[in-house]
Amino acid sequence: MAATRLLAQMTVADFEAGVRWYTKLFGGSVDARPMEGLAEWHLAPAFGVQVWADAERAGRSTMVIDESDLDGLADRLRRAGIDHAGIQNATTSRVLVVTDPDGNSIVFTGR
């Protein structure tokens, strides 16, 4: 196998509400809408996130993203209206856990 790109997929029940929420989370607009019910944010050349409308599977997704400025991200998310419990210490790093309106978990890690 020679993988060249990774797209994490988060499933949501209400597509447009999910797009609005993830737009706040990522601090930028959608990069692509390859098909109906699918939106993509391209966060790096070979990494991105998809939001996919699937009411039956909504809320069962988790992704982990390394973040170079965890403190800055925590502040930006609060200002954007995305609540979280703050940064927690883990064994070898710190984590910031955010939950979308459907219950999907986004775990940001950093030092």
LOROLO-553308 format. One line per field, with one value per residue (C-alpha): x, y, z; residue number from 1. Coordinates in steps of 0.2 Angstrom, whole numbers, padded with zeros to 4 digits. Layout:
% residues N
xx <- [X; ...]
yy <- [Y; ...]
zz <- [Z; ...]
resi <- [NUM; ...]
This chain:
% residues 111
xx <- [0000; 0006; -0006; -0004; -0019; -0030; -0047; -0055; -0074; -0086; -0105; -0118; -0137; -0140; -0128; -0130; -0129; -0113; -0105; -0108; -0101; -0085; -0083; -0081; -0070; -0058; -0059; -0061; -0074; -0077; -0063; -0073; -0091; -0087; -0105; -0122; -0121; -0102; -0090; -0071; -0059; -0041; -0030; -0014; -0008; -0011; -0023; -0041; -0058; -0075; -0092; -0104; -0123; -0129; -0142; -0141; -0122; -0121; -0112; -0101; -0085; -0069; -0053; -0037; -0027; -0010; -0010; 0005; -0003; -0016; -0018; -0021; -0034; -0043; -0045; -0050; -0063; -0071; -0072; -0080; -0093; -0087; -0087; -0075; -0068; -0051; -0034; -0030; -0014; -0011; 0004; 0015; 0005; -0009; -0027; -0041; -0057; -0072; -0088; -0099; -0118; -0121; -0109; -0094; -0077; -0063; -0047; -0033; -0016; -0001; 0013]
yy <- [0000; 0018; 0029; 0048; 0056; 0054; 0061; 0058; 0057; 0064; 0059; 0071; 0071; 0088; 0092; 0111; 0113; 0102; 0112; 0128; 0120; 0113; 0129; 0137; 0123; 0124; 0143; 0143; 0139; 0123; 0118; 0106; 0099; 0084; 0077; 0081; 0078; 0079; 0094; 0094; 0105; 0102; 0106; 0101; 0095; 0077; 0078; 0084; 0081; 0077; 0080; 0067; 0067; 0050; 0051; 0033; 0034; 0052; 0054; 0039; 0047; 0051; 0059; 0065; 0080; 0086; 0105; 0115; 0129; 0120; 0135; 0147; 0134; 0133; 0152; 0153; 0140; 0148; 0165; 0155; 0149; 0131; 0125; 0113; 0108; 0115; 0107; 0092; 0084; 0066; 0054; 0062; 0077; 0088; 0086; 0097; 0087; 0095; 0087; 0092; 0094; 0076; 0069; 0066; 0068; 0078; 0077; 0089; 0085; 0095; 0100]
zz <- [0000; -0004; 0004; -0001; 0008; 0023; 0026; 0043; 0042; 0054; 0052; 0057; 0056; 0050; 0036; 0036; 0055; 0054; 0041; 0051; 0067; 0058; 0050; 0067; 0073; 0059; 0058; 0039; 0025; 0017; 0004; -0007; -0008; -0019; -0018; -0010; 0009; 0009; 0014; 0016; 0024; 0018; 0033; 0026; 0009; 0013; 0027; 0029; 0037; 0029; 0036; 0030; 0032; 0039; 0052; 0057; 0060; 0067; 0083; 0082; 0075; 0083; 0077; 0084; 0077; 0083; 0086; 0087; 0098; 0109; 0121; 0106; 0099; 0116; 0116; 0098; 0101; 0116; 0106; 0092; 0104; 0105; 0123; 0130; 0147; 0144; 0141; 0151; 0155; 0147; 0150; 0136; 0130; 0133; 0126; 0122; 0119; 0109; 0106; 0091; 0092; 0086; 0100; 0089; 0098; 0091; 0102; 0099; 0106; 0109; 0121]
resi <- [1; 2; 3; 4; 5; 6; 7; 8; 9; 10; 11; 12; 13; 14; 15; 16; 17; 18; 19; 20; 21; 22; 23; 24; 25; 26; 27; 28; 29; 30; 31; 32; 33; 34; 35; 36; 37; 38; 39; 40; 41; 42; 43; 44; 45; 46; 47; 48; 49; 50; 51; 52; 53; 54; 55; 56; 57; 58; 59; 60; 61; 62; 63; 64; 65; 66; 67; 68; 69; 70; 71; 72; 73; 74; 75; 76; 77; 78; 79; 80; 81; 82; 83; 84; 85; 86; 87; 88; 89; 90; 91; 92; 93; 94; 95; 96; 97; 98; 99; 100; 101; 102; 103; 104; 105; 106; 107; 108; 109; 110; 111]
